Amino acid sequence: MDTMKSQLENFRYRADVDGLRALAVIPVIFFHASLGFPGGFVGVDIFFVISGYLITTIIAKEVTRGDFQMKNFWERRIRRILPAAVAMAVLVLIAGAFILLPYQFETLGKSSLAQTFMVSNFYFWQQDGYFAAPSDFEPLLHTWSLAVEEQFYVILPLILLSVTNIGTVRGARWIIILFIISLAWSIYGVAYYPAATFYLLPSRAWELLLGSIIAIVPIKLPKGRHTQSILSWVGLTLILVSFSSYSLLTPFPGLAAIPPVLGAGLLILVNRDTLTLPGKLLSLPPVVFIGKISYSLYLWHWPLLVFAKHLSSHETPLHLRWILVAASFIIGYLSWRFIETPFRKKSLLKGRQKAFKLFLVTTLVLGTIGTIIYKMEGLPKRFGKQLQAIASVKNEEQIVKDTKTIRQTGDLPLLGPVSNDKRILPVLIWGDSHAGMMLPLIRDLCQDRKVDLHYAVHAAHPPILDTNRAPHRPGVAAYNDAVMELVTQKRIKKIILIARWSKYCNASLDLRSPAITDREGSDRDPTEVFETYLTKMIKTLHEMGIQVIIMRQVPYQKRNPVELTFHAHRLDRDDDRLGVTSAEARAHHATANQIFDRLPKDQITIIDPSPYLDMENGHTRIHVGGLPIYSDENHLVARGSRLLRPIFEPIFDKFEKP
């Protein structure tokens, strides 16, 4: 107990901890700007350890003295966090009003509302995921980590106050138990609930709690300057290796978060009393200065990069990304100098009551603005009718609902019926959301020829028997089994398979949307699994006398064609070169197309949309008559699907009779 009190009472400002902040924030910025540090995202985890250490030290010191007051604690938090965050949010909303399309501005309103009430991590958990492409265009995505910290700040004082004597073994034991539970959940959850594990406090708390343990548990280090120097270098190495060796494919947090978190903990612990060489390097004035402005730097860099992405026709140019990084440092300094520092030192907003009034007023104002933007669907009347028409393409809905309940209903939905001739056997379109996007065209053809059209359309479910997408979508095989049973019952003799094939046969860059696996969910190569089971399925259907048609994938666009067309029209850009090149599209689909080319030609018909979506200038088509033919990077709208009528018409010219 005396050791604990002594440790807290001797707490002082540590330049090396500010330096550690700099070590955390720089790779984050470079990672976000695609300028190196493929594992730079772990800088956020280092921030968590630092925050846990500092906040716990401050609270525990006051608790042991008996003068801790929650209102004082939250006044400090408000002064430290709120002013710069509010300034950033206000300017992001203003910029968004000029730059973002209505549906994007509506989304910004929702995320702003979530940030205002400290729940943005919950909001983004329900979106596409941190590494998913749509999230790259969310100006407030980075506030998820602030929400995690703020939620921790709500809970931590209650935990420390509930332990009557935090310096006792009993008090430390509770912190360690919570640490172990959170770490165990993080390791388990990253495999089965990756989005929730990434964003939510229960699976991140152990990172903050490691800082808490360092703050309140009297950890005895091995004696000897040489040994402590080694430990310090080990800590620094663990962090640097994580920055350089991790990537978007690294399951995170879980086990992968242990090295950088442990590294940060070692640097804080080992340099507590005497600085080692790594501690001295972190204490260099330029490094410490970056650490001091790191909060503002973190706040401002992401919106700058995101808005640049929105306004770029393709990838943001390299030179512009460097300029934006430099601008982040300038704006970060100005924010620290003229917003953070005056509020924290009370040269602005003197008195506790004024601080709490600021919190209430900004919460009310930002909450109201976010709600208005959200409820008014992004204020589309900010733009003229032509721009509104372009933007509205994004909201075009599929003409049918997802058929994920086939196993429960025991029936294949019928888009019709349109035929009274029971001798004409029905058609089945089977696939994921890409199959759904083709239904407007295929429905037209079936109506013209008086043919019944059944559909089995389930998003993210490849139409290949005996396959899964474990562990995240283990029900794919069971769903396809149910479809296959109904194929026999309905006497279907013509099946059209349509899917986002390249998503399944290539190793996925999105850990929340894995590639294909076999029924057991083994680690077999997805390309091998894809070809093996597709070939087997084709053979089975052929032996049943069923004609099988496979549509190759439509060109995948790197950027949302709705946004590209919108800004091209608005900024008077050349709109014939907005789509990816035909060569890029072929390269993206190469693996799937090579597999299709090896399938037995006498058992299938392959149709290719490329000739009708390629243009003479070498680019792919993303609009017709000034209106987009895609709703996002890979889904056609009805206008786009109908461009492919010539490749489907021959399929409907002849139907087998029973």
Steps between C-alpha positions, in 0.01 A plus 500: 500500500778745587672413173178572317455840666859589439468407134194722460635791703823503299310519173627785286474625145681259271638632173561143380126426520430799276770361272320167500190686383702627205616146426135397496348779291752529215451143371123539528512805274735341250290184493184699431678698228635178340855628541647199678463326836258223391436426868474863602148445632650350819594852603146529636571208735809679629281802573269274699784380722619857559148620583442213740826575678455875534131502591536219753799671661312828535186340641683258730718778638193704593313198635787403731517861625124497554434808286372345177186671369320381189405855401866607502595195298239571231584868488856402409374252240271761346778757477744246359280330243197708410615834351724363226257217422210743467701733276592207278141371485360842411745554216444145374125564486556828314737336252263207462216735408701617198669174399286199589213351304164489681530137612857565617398814687214307660753242619722779633204632696453160662868459582513855637205418723679185618819693572311763698365234736831310521373189322664530157674167555156336522389682186799395289478147636166477319647636178747337263794462728821700548684349204206490261500740206184698589643578844802659333264780398351568846639837622437414866606136497805575714281611791426135583819485707406816689166341586676191636715717725208712616301189591801374693516833683139451612565152638852528644426747783211281610726197510772676697251653744332164554831353617536647846877485498646487152850444630414163650545166328120474485470826312767411248346155459175644365682706238704196393189280481327753274816519291506121451129479416527779242811350340337156480192650337717690252684181398175306461297780344746592226428164334123493543385860550773705333314830460370507858841394630670780310269779610354426841642564845474145646758370253716813520489561875802277568720742306395789722509277808862408433573869553289484817699203629827684440358800686373329816684169531851530649680295236859425593739516208823300478783704645781624286510772237604253232197276558261794500656628180438163336136502612458851362647400163275194495198725552603735220574209267160340560334825396717560193464142378121532530504820295700337223372140493126531565255570219130503414513120501610485864212383725473784748494567793522159672840337526648737243439796731714354778846594357434874448300531822766313697768712333326821606459365851868409526611846386275669755602266783874475442550874455292596803790578733809518277507559126660237280630589155158438334345715773751776429424479129130535573581800723669700223329842468379455138350160586338634816354793306327263256372305798354814654303582184416134431135528606426788264717341236293181523173694490577699186704271275220255418234748376760666275591167341138389468372815332793482257390145412147621436618768259753282314391320184721204582757443774613818673829599331820430690614862512160609634515240779837641610353851493205385711730340756696826525172692529395264781806599701436870444130481590581266789742754642253785461229294666731412790625857538174692470231250604639221717745698713285803590206283604714255696686776686171685565613818330178442309177390667597556862299313761356151519144607428603656170673179398187297567287757320730467199444125506122535519479770232728324251323170559162662438612697194699224330236243589230718347701571184586132455136401547380758246750383239408138565123546505502725193691232304815702452325818379493408128368843399850633555551400136318545170258247350760333278736441789212378714406252226857367487520466878162327525630206296680387815164443667352275232381184672496147366161386373497200736598429858791282601389133506689408815187335644478225238585233756214616720239553225592194295425677175675684219342843449341557162538833322163477335343260422471603137450168318182295461672236290602235750704323233756781513736432787608793717835677519699545822740784555730399786769708663590782734405868476648509149226260395248736656629791294427308176138419587348807328642389165427128546147578615445695178622207292285249689193717462562538126519121460237404759748314717480464877803639681611366838781663691736408783685820582692518827763771550858378558399137436682350200277261301739204533396184681700363795672831571495742792666825599598389849517610768292808421239348268486128578141473371583530129509123443169440678334780302623360168388151601149636548508668159615177337213303652254752360663485156389137480153569638433784255625299199735782409701429184679831449715664770686830465783542751603859570729618781790719595734214415831672568391561860491130568787345306773740611644545849296783648645833610198548721517282810129555555414362157713189451555302183343162434575188705379141483202385704721429803658845491855372456799712404517371143595747231182685393587475130528122528176474698318724253602299193459157661146551625375709208617227260332234713176698514496558123542127443215417740261745334596377153425140598158619620434641152520860614645764272747722690592854400773695681532875462849637542532789741426858402802734522588590856547875547755626749283800581125539530373595150215704648746730675737509201220596261364756748831683542585474130173673413541752779864584428477468120745207478542254215250230591604241240812394689357466847459123497790261549676394183390180330845358575456572872159333498639189329787481749258526793289211367786294358495216754126434467507532122787255469300249703195554280713438193602161640143383564364231261365687199231241430344544844468879530442821312718799593374851431719808527373853575833666409427581132201708605674676788836571334551821306720570199730724704616205710290586807190331633162668487353636824221724370254532213343828407664670797346261755701228676442136412649383832367557852842433654837360397366164377117499473315606186167677527208407272624743234833324496363146503288570193814584301577128517179386329683374186700240696189362672257492208643182341452317830125559485450407133442132572350321799488130564161335550432224752 
